[in-house]
Amino acid sequence: MKTDNLVERLKLLGWSYTADQLDGLLEDSSKNNVSYSEFLYTLLSNEIEYKEQLELEKRIKKARLPYVKTIHDFDFPFQPSLDPKRVNEVLTGRYIHNGENIILLGPPGVGKTHLAISMALEALTQGHTALFITANDFISECRKAHKEGLIQRIIKRYRRPDLLIMDEIGYFAFDEVSAHTLFQIISKRYEQGAMILTSNKSYVEWGKIFGDDVLATAMLDRIVHHSTTFNIKGGSYRLREKVKAGIQPAKMR
C-alpha cells in the first residue's frame, strides 16, 4: 500500500501530526524490526502527546499568564522563610480538587507572582483551567462593565475556571463596585473553585484595601476557611539584581 493513501486517511481522522511523521516512523520501525503492536502503540502515543501539548498551549493562552515560569526557576535559598515541602504539596493540585485557596503574602519583590504563576502552570499541565488577573486590571474591568451594565458577565467569567489567580491585592484600593463584585465571585467559588491570591498587605489591612471592614471580614472568612497561607519575609529579588548590576548600593540590601 502506498503511504500516500495512509497519509490521506490519517488526515481524514484529524491526525495531521502523525501523517507528517509517517515516513520517518515507518523507516524507524523497518530498521529496528518493530512489531505491529509496538508500531501501533508508538503511532497512538505520538498523536496523543501532540494533541495534549496543543490543549496545554490553549489552556495557557486562555489563562492569560503575564509570563511563564516554573517552580524550578525559583530561588528557594534566597527565601529561607519559604518551606519547599509546603510549596511542593501545593503543586500536587489537591487544593484544586478540594476547592481550597492559596494565599501568598509578603512585601514587593519576594517572588509572590513567580510562585503564583508556577502553581498555575502546574495546574494547567495537570489539565485544569485557570485565569490570571491583577487586582488593578480587575478593578478597571469592573468599572467598565458597570458602566455597560455587564457586571454579571464579569462574575460569570471569574467563577468559571478551576483556578482563579488574582495578583497584587493591596497596591490599589478597590472601589465599591469592584469590591462587591469580587465578594460575589469569592462567594460563588467558596468550597467550589480554588484561588491563588497574592498581597503585600497583612489580613488586618484588608479593610482599607476594600474600603469596608465588614465586607473585608466576610471575604476573608470565605477565603481563609479552606486555605494555605505563605507569609514570605525574605529580601527582594529585584533589588538583589539591581545590586548585582551596580544600580543600587549594596548597603540597601
Secondary structure, DSSP 8 states (H G I E B T S, - for coil): --HHHHHHHHHHTT-HHHHHHHHHHHHHHHHTT--HHHHHHHHHHHHHHHHHHHHHHHHHHHHT-SS---GGG--GGG-TTS-HHHHHHHHTTHHHHTT-EEEEE-STTSSHHHHHHHHHHHHHHTT--EEEEEHHHHHHHHHHHHHHT-HHHHHHHHHSSSEEEEEEETSS---HHHHHHHHHHHHHHTTTSEEEEEESS-GGGHHHHHT-HHHHHHHHHHHHHTEEEEE--S--HHHHHHHHHTSS-GGG-
